[in-house]
Amino acid sequence: MNSIVVSVSVSKPETLIVNGMEVSTSIAKLPGEDPIYFDLDGPTGNETAEHPEVGYAFLAERYDF
């Protein structure tokens, strides 16, 4: 089975208030309009807040859209 990349989203850490506590997170990802390049640190323009993973991949076939 061949898969095609249909979307790449990036984020930078931001502080959110969750249950009254300040939390640094990069969970809110936005689709990029410019080309995104990948190197050993992951996609350019992406920063992580807590976790060491620099990227995730999900198959479009797993979603009903």
Legacy VTK file of the C-alpha trace (Angstrom):
# vtk DataFile Version 3.0
C-alpha trace
ASCII
DATASET POLYDATA
POINTS 65 float
0.000 0.000 0.000
1.294 3.445 -0.919
0.345 6.452 1.182
0.324 10.090 0.143
1.058 13.022 2.444
-2.089 15.156 2.439
-1.252 17.580 5.235
1.674 18.693 7.372
1.010 20.902 10.383
3.502 22.679 12.621
3.382 24.418 15.978
5.384 26.442 18.442
4.999 26.146 22.217
2.388 28.377 23.807
1.168 28.740 27.361
-2.449 27.728 27.999
-4.482 27.722 31.193
-5.766 24.187 31.868
-7.770 23.579 35.036
-6.347 26.810 36.461
-2.721 25.827 35.763
-0.323 27.281 33.186
0.769 24.558 30.774
3.314 24.823 27.957
2.053 22.892 24.943
2.493 22.547 21.201
-0.724 20.579 20.702
-2.460 23.303 18.667
-1.065 22.640 15.201
-1.750 24.758 12.135
-1.421 23.698 8.508
1.424 25.413 6.724
1.028 27.299 3.478
4.726 27.348 2.600
6.869 24.329 1.753
7.974 22.455 4.858
11.343 20.763 4.916
12.344 17.901 7.181
15.757 17.377 8.715
16.987 15.411 11.734
15.174 17.844 14.045
11.827 17.288 12.293
9.816 19.703 10.149
11.141 23.249 9.874
9.110 25.756 11.857
7.970 23.159 14.391
8.948 23.261 18.052
8.007 20.858 20.827
7.034 21.897 24.352
7.537 18.758 26.423
7.936 15.615 24.363
11.066 14.660 22.404
9.114 13.425 19.359
9.603 15.796 16.456
6.856 14.479 14.221
3.926 12.154 13.925
2.417 10.437 10.907
-1.189 9.320 10.608
-2.671 7.540 7.615
-5.596 9.376 6.015
-7.246 5.988 5.529
-7.737 5.882 9.319
-10.047 8.919 9.304
-13.622 9.321 8.029
-13.381 12.587 6.101
LINES 1 66
65 0 1 2 3 4 5 6 7 8 9 10 11 12 13 14 15 16 17 18 19 20 21 22 23 24 25 26 27 28 29 30 31 32 33 34 35 36 37 38 39 40 41 42 43 44 45 46 47 48 49 50 51 52 53 54 55 56 57 58 59 60 61 62 63 64
